[in-house]
Amino acid sequence: MATTGTAATAGTVTTGHAWERTDTGYTGVVADAEWAREIRRLADERDAVLLAHNYQLPEIQDVADHTGDSLALSRIAAASTASTIVFCGVHFMAETAKILGPGKTVLIPDERAGCSLADSITAEQLREWKAGFDDPVVVSYVNTTAEVKAETDICCTSSNAVDVVRSVPADRDVLFCPDQFLGAHVQRETGRENLHVWAGECHVHAGINGPELAERAAANPDADLFIHPECGCATSALYLAGEGTVPEDRVKILSTGQMLDAARETGASSVLVATEVGMLHQLRTAAPEIDFRAVNDRASCRYMKMITPAALLRCLSEGADEVHVPLDVAERAKASVERMIAIGTSGGGE
């Protein structure tokens, strides 16, 4: 059906849409109605279910079968009767889908879509860190590679990280990785002194800073604040509430899934959102009467945005790029993910 150019750097499909591979992603395709019809036709032809993360481009979210956070989508992938999973997100998310559904074909529209947070710790670094403690319990955020998950005792999401850490016996050292801001949130909530936090971060969330949040909150005194715990401004948000600058009930530290629930329940007419800007599309769809604004409108993940209309078209027309996880790694990683699912409310995701 598809023909590709030299070294798979260009291609066209029967509708006449043409794509081109560049260093920053696949380009050259407009997400019009014809494109959407072709995407749905190719998905049916390939027996594929399309999953889109909340941080994806709006046109990718709109054409998908399911949109949500990475763990919820991976659970949908595992339960799906489709033989092929197309995961519109970053690479570790597609890996998690493969771990939970090893018999399925898992595709990511651009295998170069990585994650700065997942890259902030390797399996070798984790093994070296563990070696410095006597029988520690490793709790890893789901935003990690399959190899790191395989070295982990229990994975967590931002919505159940506190419950996961509380489930560990009080006398055991806990090594929490890789996100230092989520780790700080867990430490505040649990008061645990033997919680050791890896100094990793998501470059997008870390860039949403406290002074910026304070300035936006002062300019919008009636707005609720929806703050993702990966953000560098989470501590500042709690400080603003503690000082009375912002009413305490307006400051909400939330996972992406929890943000959607809060959007449907809030009585506020405006909300300032501290997370990746792709989340605004889902929030505005869930509660169109509310004015949702980004705390930092530059907080866009270049890796998430590598999943372009051209990349998705190429993926479905060519069956690229397939994600593989070695069986021994997948088996060990699956155990840590399943322990996470059994503790607290993991469906709300990262």
C-alpha positions as CSV (number, residue, x, y, z in Angstrom):
1,M,0.0,0.0,0.0
2,A,2.8,2.4,0.9
3,T,5.9,3.2,-1.1
4,T,9.0,4.6,0.6
5,G,11.8,6.8,-0.6
6,T,15.5,6.2,-0.3
7,A,16.6,5.0,3.1
8,A,13.0,5.4,4.3
9,T,13.3,9.1,4.4
10,A,10.1,9.8,2.5
11,G,7.0,8.1,1.4
12,T,3.4,8.4,0.1
13,V,0.2,6.6,0.6
14,T,-2.7,6.0,-1.8
15,T,-4.5,9.2,-0.7
16,G,-1.6,11.2,-1.9
17,H,-0.4,12.2,1.5
18,A,3.4,12.4,1.6
19,W,5.7,12.3,4.5
20,E,9.3,13.2,5.0
21,R,11.8,12.2,7.8
22,T,13.7,15.0,9.5
23,D,16.0,15.1,12.5
24,T,13.1,16.4,14.6
25,G,10.3,14.1,13.4
26,Y,8.2,13.2,10.4
27,T,6.6,16.1,8.5
28,G,4.7,17.0,5.4
29,V,1.2,15.8,6.2
30,V,-1.7,18.0,7.2
31,A,-4.2,16.5,9.7
32,D,-7.3,17.2,7.6
33,A,-10.5,15.2,7.3
34,E,-9.1,13.0,4.6
35,W,-6.1,12.2,6.8
36,A,-8.3,11.2,9.6
37,R,-10.4,8.9,7.4
38,E,-7.2,7.3,6.1
39,I,-5.9,6.8,9.6
40,R,-9.1,5.1,10.7
41,R,-9.1,2.9,7.5
42,L,-5.5,1.8,8.0
43,A,-6.2,1.1,11.7
44,D,-9.1,-1.2,10.8
45,E,-7.0,-2.8,8.1
46,R,-4.2,-3.5,10.5
47,D,-6.5,-4.6,13.4
48,A,-5.0,-1.8,15.5
49,V,-6.2,0.2,18.5
50,L,-4.9,3.7,18.6
51,L,-3.8,5.1,22.0
52,A,-2.9,8.7,22.6
53,H,-1.3,10.2,25.7
54,N,-2.8,13.4,27.2
55,Y,0.3,15.3,26.1
56,Q,-0.1,14.5,22.4
57,L,-1.0,17.0,19.7
58,P,-4.8,17.7,19.7
59,E,-5.3,16.1,16.2
60,I,-3.6,12.9,17.4
61,Q,-5.8,12.8,20.5
62,D,-8.9,13.4,18.5
63,V,-8.3,10.5,16.0
64,A,-7.3,8.0,18.7
65,D,-9.6,5.3,20.1
66,H,-8.5,6.1,23.7
67,T,-6.8,9.1,25.2
68,G,-5.3,9.2,28.8
69,D,-2.3,8.7,30.9
70,S,0.4,6.1,30.2
71,L,-0.6,3.5,32.7
72,A,-4.3,3.6,32.0
73,L,-3.6,3.3,28.3
74,S,-1.2,0.4,28.9
75,R,-4.0,-1.4,30.8
76,I,-6.4,-0.7,27.9
77,A,-3.7,-2.1,25.6
78,A,-3.4,-5.3,27.6
79,A,-7.2,-5.8,27.7
80,S,-7.8,-5.0,24.1
81,T,-8.7,-7.7,21.6
82,A,-6.8,-5.9,18.8
83,S,-3.7,-7.6,17.6
84,T,-1.8,-4.4,17.2
85,I,-1.3,-1.5,19.6
86,V,-0.3,1.9,18.2
87,F,1.0,3.9,21.2
88,C,1.1,7.6,20.5
89,G,3.3,8.7,23.3
90,V,7.0,8.3,24.3
91,H,9.1,5.1,24.1
92,F,8.8,3.9,27.8
93,M,5.0,4.0,27.5
94,A,5.0,1.7,24.5
95,E,7.4,-0.6,26.4
96,T,5.0,-0.7,29.3
97,A,2.2,-1.7,26.9
98,K,4.5,-4.5,25.5
99,I,5.3,-5.7,29.0
100,L,1.6,-5.9,29.9
101,G,0.6,-7.4,26.5
102,P,3.6,-9.5,25.4
103,G,1.6,-11.3,22.7
104,K,0.6,-8.1,20.9
105,T,2.4,-6.2,18.2
106,V,3.2,-2.7,19.7
107,L,4.1,0.2,17.4
108,I,5.2,3.7,18.2
109,P,4.9,6.2,15.4
110,D,8.5,7.5,15.9
111,E,10.9,5.4,17.9
112,R,13.1,8.5,18.5
113,A,10.4,9.8,20.9
114,G,12.3,9.4,24.2
115,C,11.9,10.9,27.6
116,S,14.3,13.1,29.6
117,L,12.9,11.7,32.9
118,A,13.2,8.1,31.9
119,D,16.8,8.8,30.6
120,S,17.8,10.3,34.0
121,I,18.5,6.8,35.5
122,T,19.8,3.6,33.9
123,A,19.6,0.1,35.1
124,E,23.3,0.1,35.8
125,Q,23.0,3.3,37.9
126,L,20.1,1.8,39.8
127,R,22.1,-1.4,40.6
128,E,25.0,0.7,41.8
129,W,22.7,2.8,44.0
130,K,21.1,-0.4,45.5
131,A,24.5,-1.8,46.3
132,G,25.1,1.0,48.8
133,F,22.2,-0.1,51.0
134,D,21.3,-3.2,53.0
135,D,18.2,-4.8,51.4
136,P,16.5,-1.6,50.2
137,V,13.1,-1.5,48.5
138,V,13.2,0.2,45.1
139,V,10.1,2.3,44.1
140,S,10.3,3.5,40.6
141,Y,8.0,5.9,38.8
142,V,6.3,4.3,35.9
143,N,8.1,6.9,33.7
144,T,11.2,4.6,33.5
145,T,12.7,2.2,30.9
146,A,11.8,-1.5,30.9
147,E,15.4,-2.3,32.2
148,V,14.9,0.0,35.2
149,K,11.5,-1.5,35.9
150,A,13.2,-4.9,35.9
151,E,15.5,-3.8,38.7
152,T,12.5,-2.3,40.7
153,D,10.5,-3.9,43.5
154,I,7.3,-1.7,43.0
155,C,6.5,0.8,40.3
156,C,4.2,3.7,41.1
157,T,2.3,6.6,39.4
158,S,2.0,10.1,40.8
159,S,-1.5,9.2,42.0
160,N,-0.5,6.2,44.1
161,A,3.2,7.0,44.9
162,V,2.4,7.9,48.5
163,D,0.3,4.7,49.0
164,V,3.1,2.6,47.5
165,V,5.8,4.1,49.8
166,R,3.5,3.7,52.8
167,S,3.1,0.0,52.0
168,V,6.8,-0.6,52.6
169,P,7.7,-1.6,56.2
170,A,8.9,1.4,58.2
171,D,12.3,-0.2,58.9
172,R,13.2,-0.7,55.3
173,D,15.2,1.9,53.3
174,V,13.2,3.1,50.2
175,L,15.1,4.2,47.1
176,F,12.7,6.4,45.1
177,C,13.5,7.1,41.4
178,P,13.9,8.9,39.1
179,D,11.9,12.1,39.7
180,Q,13.1,14.3,42.5
181,F,10.0,16.5,42.6
182,L,7.6,13.6,42.9
183,G,10.0,12.2,45.5
184,A,9.9,15.4,47.5
185,H,6.0,15.3,47.3
186,V,6.1,11.7,48.7
187,Q,8.5,12.7,51.4
188,R,6.3,15.6,52.5
189,E,3.2,13.4,52.6
190,T,4.8,10.4,54.4
191,G,7.4,12.2,56.6
192,R,9.6,9.2,56.0
193,E,13.2,9.7,57.0
194,N,14.6,6.6,55.3
195,L,13.3,7.6,51.8
196,H,16.2,8.3,49.5
197,V,15.4,10.2,46.3
198,W,17.2,10.1,43.0
199,A,18.0,13.5,41.5
200,G,16.2,13.1,38.2
201,E,13.7,15.3,36.5
202,C,11.4,15.9,33.5
203,H,12.9,18.9,31.7
204,V,9.5,20.2,30.8
205,H,8.0,20.0,34.3
206,A,11.2,21.2,36.0
207,G,11.0,24.3,33.9
208,I,7.6,25.3,35.4
209,N,9.0,27.4,38.2
210,G,7.8,28.9,41.5
211,P,8.2,32.6,40.6
212,E,6.3,32.1,37.4
213,L,3.5,30.3,39.3
214,A,3.3,33.1,41.9
215,E,3.1,35.8,39.2
216,R,0.3,34.0,37.4
217,A,-1.6,33.2,40.6
218,A,-1.4,36.9,41.7
219,A,-2.8,38.0,38.3
220,N,-5.6,35.4,38.5
221,P,-6.7,35.5,42.2
222,D,-9.9,33.5,41.7
223,A,-8.3,30.7,39.7
224,D,-7.8,27.1,41.0
225,L,-4.3,25.8,40.6
226,F,-3.9,22.3,39.1
227,I,-0.2,21.3,39.8
228,H,1.4,18.1,38.6
229,P,3.8,16.8,41.3
230,E,6.6,16.5,38.8
231,C,6.7,20.3,38.5
232,G,9.4,22.3,40.0
233,C,6.7,24.7,41.3
234,A,4.9,22.2,43.5
235,T,6.6,23.3,46.6
236,S,6.0,26.9,45.8
237,A,2.3,26.1,45.3
238,L,2.1,24.7,48.8
239,Y,4.0,27.7,50.2
240,L,1.5,30.1,48.6
241,A,-1.3,28.2,50.2
242,G,0.5,28.0,53.6
243,E,1.1,31.8,53.5
244,G,-2.5,32.5,52.6
245,T,-1.5,34.1,49.3
246,V,-3.8,31.5,47.6
247,P,-6.7,29.9,49.4
248,E,-5.6,26.4,50.4
249,D,-8.7,24.7,48.8
250,R,-7.7,26.2,45.4
251,V,-4.3,24.5,45.4
252,K,-4.5,20.9,44.1
253,I,-1.5,18.6,43.5
254,L,-2.8,16.2,40.9
255,S,-1.9,13.5,38.4
256,T,-3.1,14.0,34.9
257,G,-6.0,11.6,35.4
258,Q,-6.9,13.4,38.6
259,M,-6.9,16.8,36.8
260,L,-9.7,15.6,34.6
261,D,-11.8,14.5,37.6
262,A,-11.1,17.8,39.3
263,A,-12.0,19.8,36.1
264,R,-15.4,18.2,36.1
265,E,-15.9,19.0,39.8
266,T,-14.4,22.4,40.4
267,G,-16.7,25.4,41.0
268,A,-14.0,27.8,39.7
269,S,-14.5,29.6,36.4
270,S,-10.8,29.6,35.6
271,V,-7.9,27.2,36.3
272,L,-4.2,27.6,36.0
273,V,-2.6,24.4,34.9
274,A,1.0,23.4,35.7
275,T,1.9,20.5,33.4
276,E,2.7,19.8,29.8
277,V,0.5,22.0,27.6
278,G,-1.0,19.1,25.7
279,M,-3.2,18.4,28.8
280,L,-5.2,21.6,28.1
281,H,-6.9,19.9,25.2
282,Q,-8.4,17.2,27.4
283,L,-9.3,19.6,30.2
284,R,-11.1,22.0,27.8
285,T,-13.0,19.0,26.3
286,A,-14.0,17.8,29.7
287,A,-15.2,21.2,31.0
288,P,-15.6,23.6,28.1
289,E,-17.2,26.2,30.3
290,I,-14.0,26.7,32.3
291,D,-11.1,28.9,31.2
292,F,-8.0,26.7,31.5
293,R,-4.6,28.4,31.1
294,A,-1.1,27.1,31.2
295,V,1.2,28.4,34.0
296,N,3.9,28.2,31.4
297,D,2.7,28.0,27.8
298,R,6.2,27.0,26.7
299,A,6.0,23.8,28.6
300,S,5.8,21.6,25.5
301,C,7.6,18.2,25.3
302,R,9.5,18.0,22.0
303,Y,9.5,14.2,22.4
304,M,5.7,14.0,22.7
305,K,5.3,16.3,19.8
306,M,7.4,14.0,17.6
307,I,4.3,11.9,17.2
308,T,3.0,14.0,14.2
309,P,0.2,13.3,11.7
310,A,2.9,12.2,9.3
311,A,4.5,9.9,11.8
312,L,1.1,8.2,12.6
313,L,0.3,7.8,8.9
314,R,3.7,6.2,8.2
315,C,3.3,4.0,11.3
316,L,0.0,2.6,10.1
317,S,0.9,2.3,6.4
318,E,4.3,0.6,7.1
319,G,3.9,-1.1,10.5
320,A,6.7,1.0,11.9
321,D,8.3,1.4,14.5
322,E,7.8,-1.9,16.4
323,V,8.7,-2.0,20.1
324,H,10.5,-5.1,21.5
325,V,11.3,-5.9,25.1
326,P,13.5,-9.0,25.9
327,L,11.4,-11.7,27.5
328,D,13.5,-11.9,30.7
329,V,13.4,-8.2,31.2
330,A,9.7,-8.1,30.5
331,E,8.9,-10.8,33.0
332,R,10.8,-9.0,35.8
333,A,9.4,-5.6,34.9
334,K,5.9,-7.0,34.8
335,A,6.1,-8.1,38.4
336,S,7.0,-4.6,39.6
337,V,4.1,-3.1,37.5
338,E,1.6,-5.6,38.8
339,R,2.6,-4.8,42.4
340,M,1.9,-1.2,41.6
341,I,-1.5,-1.9,40.2
342,A,-2.4,-3.8,43.4
343,I,-1.7,-0.8,45.6
344,G,-3.8,2.3,45.8
345,T,-5.5,4.1,42.9
346,S,-3.1,3.5,40.0
347,G,-5.7,4.2,37.2
348,G,-5.2,7.9,37.5
349,G,-1.7,7.5,36.1
350,E,1.2,9.9,35.9
